[in-house]
Amino acid sequence: MWDIPSSTGLAILPDILPMEAPTAFQKDTPLAADIMTRQSSVAVIDISGVITPYSNILSMLFGGTSISAIEQQFEHALGDPEINGIVLRIDSPGGIITGVEELASTIFAARGSKPIVAYAYGNAASAAYWIAAAADKIVAGPTTMLGSIGVAMAVPKNRESGWVEFVSSNAPGKRLDPESNEGRTSIQARLDAMEAEFIGAVARFRDVSTDDVLSKFGAGDVLPAREAVRSGMADFVGGLKDALALISPPQPPTKGVVMTKKTETPENPGNTGDMVAHSAITPDYIAKNLPEIASSMTKDSFNEGYKAGSETERARILGLEEVAMSGHEALLEQARSDGKSKAADLALKIVAAEKQRGGNVLKTMEAETLAEPVVTPSTGQTPHIDVNAPIEERAESEWQASADIRTEFADKDAYIAFRKAEDSGRVKRYAPRSK
């Protein structure tokens, strides 16, 4: 069962692609090379050429990679305590579908144990993309083609072989005629069933809907890297060093390295592999590299902070209400809503407002006093004031006798009230300050 996109330029004659892969293509050979290297503490597993279940004649002819070799090296890297993460370096047009689903599921299940990044360069098509999609992130080289999500199979036509073939009576589907309606329908049903598995796996691995895979992921075609990132098929456009940077702890920026708002990772000047779309800062990344921040982001920490903030705000509002005065409701409401004014701030504003209002009252009183006629005694002499008379009568006599008193107290009743308060000891009269 094959899926090799025409865009790779790889041509295999239909005569050597029977309906079922021959035993020679399935048989393991002793030529399987070590496909894993190390970049510091990161394991780099190469997946190149045609993908087959085992190392075989096809691997010898085209330099492909076997599922068994990938699986062996992946499990080794996963169990090695000196390896902090895994990069799958992929340049493959696809291959035989056998074993691909199992390998991709193994990679997907390993997420969280160690960071796994797929770095695609050249091609990551068909079975190769199925494997890449299982990684935590996909970094694609600027000229990489990704996708070819679907299944294709080359079936030989009936031809004269010199042999007469018999098929058992109860197995008419064992030798389908691809040129008949029944044969085409049956073969198409096989491919569609396998394609459904492929699409479902990609949707699960990339955390998207199957509708998104069908409508945005190329519909069987391959997409260039930047378009693949925009559609959600990949995460970043970059190089191998960018893939490694997603696993290795980020280093402080050095001279010649700039940080951009567009990316969360350093980008060298002149590098066209700009990071786009998804963010590299994941919850797992924060938990591993920034444990203090991760701790502060827990639900309990959030609830404690929310409770403390609520209590502080409540105390602020109560303090504002304690210093508030009637007539200054607008100032109180403004202080409540700004979220920062304290009781002392509001008190200062109220005092300032009161001083302003008092000044306005004094100016009004002065203007009214100047407008009133000066009242003088009709006799021109100070009348006699009986000190034994009731305070009300004495106060009235004093008001009539003194122009200064009438200037200070424009209203007679106000002066009488003042003298009564003075007589009872509730107010005291002080001599004016010397100038």
C-alpha positions in Angstrom: 0.0 0.0 0.0 1.8 3.1 -1.2 1.6 6.8 -1.1 4.4 8.6 -2.9 3.5 12.1 -4.1 4.5 13.0 -7.7 6.1 16.2 -6.5 9.1 14.2 -5.2 10.2 13.2 -8.6 10.4 9.6 -7.5 9.1 7.2 -10.1 8.5 3.5 -9.4 7.2 1.3 -12.2 3.7 -0.1 -11.5 5.0 -3.6 -12.4 7.0 -3.7 -9.2 4.2 -2.4 -7.0 1.7 -5.3 -6.7 -1.5 -5.1 -4.7 0.2 -6.6 -1.7 3.9 -5.7 -1.0 6.2 -8.6 -1.9 8.0 -10.5 0.8 11.3 -9.0 -0.4 10.2 -5.5 0.6 9.0 -6.7 4.0 12.1 -8.8 5.0 14.6 -7.2 7.3 18.2 -7.0 6.1 21.5 -6.6 8.0 22.1 -3.2 6.3 20.1 -1.1 8.7 22.4 1.8 9.7 22.4 3.7 12.9 20.0 6.6 12.1 20.5 8.5 15.4 23.1 11.1 16.2 23.4 13.5 19.2 23.5 17.3 19.4 24.6 17.9 22.9 21.8 16.4 25.0 19.3 16.1 22.2 18.9 12.9 20.1 18.4 13.6 16.3 16.7 10.7 14.5 17.0 10.8 10.7 13.9 9.7 8.7 14.8 10.0 5.0 13.9 8.4 1.7 11.1 5.9 1.3 9.6 4.6 4.5 9.3 0.8 4.8 8.3 -1.5 7.6 11.8 -3.1 7.7 15.2 -2.5 6.1 15.0 -4.3 2.8 15.8 -4.2 -1.0 13.9 -0.9 -1.3 16.2 0.6 1.4 19.2 -0.6 -0.5 18.0 0.9 -3.8 16.7 4.2 -2.6 18.4 4.7 0.8 15.1 4.8 2.7 14.4 4.3 6.4 12.5 1.5 8.1 9.8 1.8 10.8 11.6 -0.8 12.9 14.8 1.3 12.9 13.0 4.5 13.8 11.1 2.8 16.6 14.2 1.2 18.0 16.2 4.4 18.1 13.2 6.4 19.4 12.7 4.0 22.4 16.4 4.1 23.1 16.4 7.9 23.2 13.3 8.0 25.3 14.9 5.7 27.9 18.3 7.4 28.0 18.5 9.7 31.1 21.3 11.8 29.4 19.0 12.7 26.5 16.7 15.7 27.3 14.7 15.7 24.0 14.3 14.2 20.6 14.3 15.8 17.1 12.9 13.8 14.2 14.8 15.1 11.2 12.6 14.3 8.2 13.1 14.3 4.5 10.8 11.7 3.0 8.1 11.4 0.3 6.3 8.7 2.3 6.2 4.9 1.8 4.5 1.7 2.7 1.7 2.4 5.2 2.4 -0.8 7.2 3.5 0.1 10.7 3.2 3.9 10.3 0.1 4.2 12.5 1.7 2.2 15.3 4.9 4.3 15.2 3.0 7.6 15.1 0.9 6.5 18.1 4.0 5.6 20.0 5.5 9.0 19.4 2.2 10.7 20.4 1.9 8.7 23.6 5.5 9.8 24.6 4.5 13.5 24.6 5.2 15.0 28.0 7.9 12.5 29.0 10.5 14.4 26.8 10.1 17.2 24.3 9.7 15.8 20.8 10.1 18.1 17.8 9.8 17.2 14.1 12.2 19.1 11.8 11.0 18.7 8.2 13.3 19.7 5.3 12.9 18.8 1.7 9.8 16.7 2.1 7.5 15.6 4.9 4.8 13.9 2.8 2.2 11.2 3.3 3.5 8.6 5.8 6.4 11.0 6.7 3.9 13.7 7.6 1.8 11.2 9.6 4.9 10.6 11.7 5.8 14.3 12.0 2.3 15.3 13.1 2.7 13.0 16.2 5.5 15.3 17.6 4.9 18.1 20.0 5.9 20.7 17.4 6.7 20.8 13.7 9.5 23.1 12.4 9.6 23.3 8.6 12.5 24.5 6.5 11.5 27.5 4.2 11.5 25.3 1.1 10.0 22.2 2.6 6.8 20.6 1.2 4.4 19.1 3.8 1.2 17.1 3.5 0.0 14.7 0.9 -2.5 13.4 3.4 -4.1 10.4 1.7 -3.5 6.9 0.5 -2.6 5.7 -3.0 -2.1 2.2 -4.4 -0.7 1.0 -7.7 -2.5 -2.1 -9.0 -1.3 -4.1 -12.0 -3.7 -4.6 -14.9 -4.6 -8.1 -15.9 -1.9 -9.3 -18.3 -1.0 -12.4 -20.2 1.5 -14.2 -17.9 1.4 -17.7 -19.4 -0.2 -19.0 -16.3 -3.8 -20.0 -15.7 -4.9 -18.8 -12.2 -7.8 -20.3 -10.2 -9.4 -18.6 -7.3 -11.5 -20.5 -4.7 -15.2 -20.3 -5.1 -16.0 -18.3 -1.9 -13.2 -15.7 -2.4 -14.2 -13.7 -5.5 -12.6 -10.6 -4.0 -9.1 -12.2 -3.7 -8.2 -11.3 -7.2 -10.0 -8.1 -8.1 -10.1 -6.8 -11.6 -9.3 -3.1 -11.3 -10.8 -2.4 -14.7 -14.3 -3.7 -13.5 -16.8 -1.6 -11.5 -16.8 -4.1 -8.7 -13.0 -4.2 -8.5 -12.6 -0.4 -8.6 -15.4 0.0 -5.9 -13.7 -2.5 -3.6 -10.2 -1.0 -4.0 -11.5 2.5 -3.5 -13.3 1.4 -0.3 -10.0 0.0 1.1 -8.1 3.3 0.4 -10.9 5.4 1.8 -10.9 3.4 5.1 -7.1 3.8 5.4 -7.4 7.5 4.5 -10.0 8.0 7.3 -7.4 6.5 9.8 -4.8 8.9 8.5 -7.0 12.0 8.7 -8.3 11.1 12.1 -4.8 10.6 13.4 -3.6 14.0 12.0 -6.6 15.8 13.5 -5.9 14.2 16.9 -2.2 14.9 16.8 -2.6 18.5 15.6 -5.6 19.2 17.9 -7.9 20.3 15.1 -11.1 19.0 13.6 -11.3 16.5 10.8 -13.1 19.2 8.8 -10.0 21.4 9.2 -7.8 18.6 7.9 -10.0 18.1 4.9 -10.4 21.8 4.0 -7.1 23.3 5.1 -4.4 20.6 4.9 -4.0 20.4 1.1 -6.7 17.8 0.2 -4.0 15.3 -0.7 -1.6 17.9 -2.1 1.6 19.1 -0.5 1.8 22.7 0.8 5.0 24.9 1.1 6.2 25.6 4.6 4.8 29.0 5.2 1.4 28.1 3.9 1.5 24.9 5.9 2.2 27.0 9.1 -0.7 29.4 8.3 -3.1 26.5 7.8 -2.0 24.8 11.1 -0.2 21.8 9.5 3.1 23.0 11.1 4.2 25.4 13.9 7.2 27.3 12.7 9.4 28.0 9.7 13.0 27.6 10.7 16.1 25.4 10.6 17.5 22.6 12.7 18.9 25.0 15.2 15.4 26.4 15.8 14.1 22.8 16.3 16.9 22.2 18.8 16.2 25.5 20.6 12.7 24.4 21.3 14.2 21.6 23.4 17.3 23.1 24.9 16.8 25.8 27.6 17.0 29.2 26.0 20.3 31.0 26.5 20.6 34.8 27.3 20.8 36.9 24.2 24.3 37.7 23.1 25.7 40.3 20.8 24.4 39.8 17.3 21.3 38.0 18.5 18.0 39.9 18.7 14.7 39.2 20.2 11.6 40.1 18.3 8.0 40.5 19.3 7.1 38.2 16.5 9.0 35.3 18.2 9.7 33.9 21.6 13.1 32.5 20.6 16.3 34.3 19.5 16.5 35.0 15.8 19.9 35.7 14.2 20.0 38.7 11.9 19.5 37.7 8.3 17.8 34.4 9.1 14.7 34.0 7.0 13.4 31.2 9.1 11.0 33.4 11.0 8.9 31.9 13.8 5.2 32.3 13.1 1.8 31.1 14.2 1.9 29.0 17.4 3.8 30.0 20.5 6.8 28.0 21.7 5.9 28.9 25.3 3.7 26.0 26.3 2.5 25.0 29.8 5.0 22.1 29.8 7.8 24.5 28.8 6.9 26.8 31.7 6.6 24.0 34.2 10.0 22.6 33.2 12.0 25.8 32.8 10.2 28.3 35.0 8.9 26.4 38.0 8.4 29.5 40.1 6.1 31.1 37.5 4.3 27.8 37.0 3.7 27.6 40.8 2.3 31.1 40.9 -0.1 30.2 38.1 -1.8 27.3 39.9 -5.5 27.5 40.8 -4.8 27.7 44.6 -2.3 30.5 44.1 -4.8 32.3 41.9 -7.6 31.9 44.5 -5.3 33.2 47.3 -4.3 36.2 45.3 -7.9 36.9 44.3 -9.0 36.7 48.0 -6.2 39.0 49.2 -7.0 41.5 46.4 -10.6 41.5 47.3 -9.9 42.2 51.0 -7.6 45.0 50.1 -10.1 46.7 47.8 -12.9 46.3 50.5 -10.7 48.0 53.1 -9.9 50.8 50.6 -13.6 51.5 49.9 -14.5 51.5 53.7 -11.7 54.0 54.3 -13.0 56.3 51.6 -16.5 56.2 53.1 -15.3 57.0 56.5 -13.7 60.4 55.4 -16.5 61.3 53.0 -18.6 64.4 53.7 -22.1 65.4 52.6 -22.0 67.5 49.6 -19.0 65.8 48.1 -20.6 62.6 46.7 -19.0 63.1 43.3 -15.5 63.1 44.8 -16.4 59.9 46.7 -17.7 58.1 43.6 -14.6 59.2 41.6 -12.3 57.8 44.3 -14.2 54.5 44.4 -14.1 53.9 40.7 -10.4 54.8 40.0 -9.2 51.8 42.0 -6.3 53.5 43.6 -7.4 56.6 45.7 -7.0 56.0 49.4 -8.8 57.7 52.3 -6.0 60.3 52.7 -6.3 61.3 49.0 -10.0 61.8 49.3 -9.7 63.8 52.5 -7.2 66.2 50.8 -9.6 66.7 47.9 -12.5 67.4 50.3 -10.5 69.9 52.3 -9.5 71.7 49.1 -13.1 71.8 48.0 -14.2 73.2 51.3 -11.6 75.9 51.3 -12.7 76.9 47.8 -16.3 77.0 48.9 -15.4 79.0 52.1 -13.5 81.5 50.0 -16.5 81.9 47.7 -18.8 82.5 50.7 -16.5 85.2 52.1 -16.4 87.0 48.8 -20.2 86.9 48.6 -20.5 88.3 52.1 -18.1 91.1 51.4 -19.9 92.1 48.3 -23.3 92.1 50.2 -21.8 94.2 53.0 -20.4 96.8 50.6 -23.8 97.1 49.0 -25.6 97.8 52.3 -26.0 101.3 53.6 -24.0 102.3 56.7 -26.4 102.6 59.7 -25.4 105.1 62.4 -27.3 106.0 65.6 -29.9 108.7 65.0 -28.8 110.7 68.0 -25.1 110.5 67.1 -24.4 109.3 70.7 -23.8 105.8 72.1 -27.0 104.8 73.9 -26.8 103.6 77.5 -26.7 99.8 77.8 -28.2 98.3 81.0 -25.8 95.6 82.1 -28.5 93.9 84.1 -30.9 93.7 81.1 -31.4 90.2 79.5 -28.7 89.2 77.0 -31.0 89.6 74.0 -31.7 93.3 74.9 -28.1 94.0 75.6 -27.1 92.4 72.3 -29.6 94.4 70.4 -28.5 97.7 72.0 -24.8 96.8 71.2 -25.7 96.1 67.5 -27.6 99.4 67.2 -24.8 101.4 68.9 -21.7 100.0 67.0 -21.2 100.4 63.3 -18.3 97.9 63.5 -20.6 95.2 64.9 -23.2 95.9 62.2 -20.4 95.5 59.5 -19.2 92.2 61.0 -22.7 90.9 61.7 -24.9 92.2 58.9 -27.9 90.4 60.5 -29.0 91.5 64.0 -30.3 88.0 64.9 -26.9 86.5 64.0 -25.2 88.9 66.5 -27.8 88.2 69.2 -27.2 84.4 68.7 -23.4 85.0 68.9 -23.8 87.0 72.2 -26.0 84.4 73.7 -23.4 81.7 72.9 -20.6 84.0 74.3 -22.6 84.7 77.4 -23.1 80.9 78.1 -19.4 80.2 77.5 -19.8 78.2 74.3 -17.7 80.7 72.3 -14.9 83.0 73.3 -13.9 86.4 71.9 -10.2 86.9 71.1 -8.5 90.2 70.5 -7.4 90.7 66.9 -3.9 89.9 66.0 -1.5 92.8 65.8 -0.3 93.5 62.2 
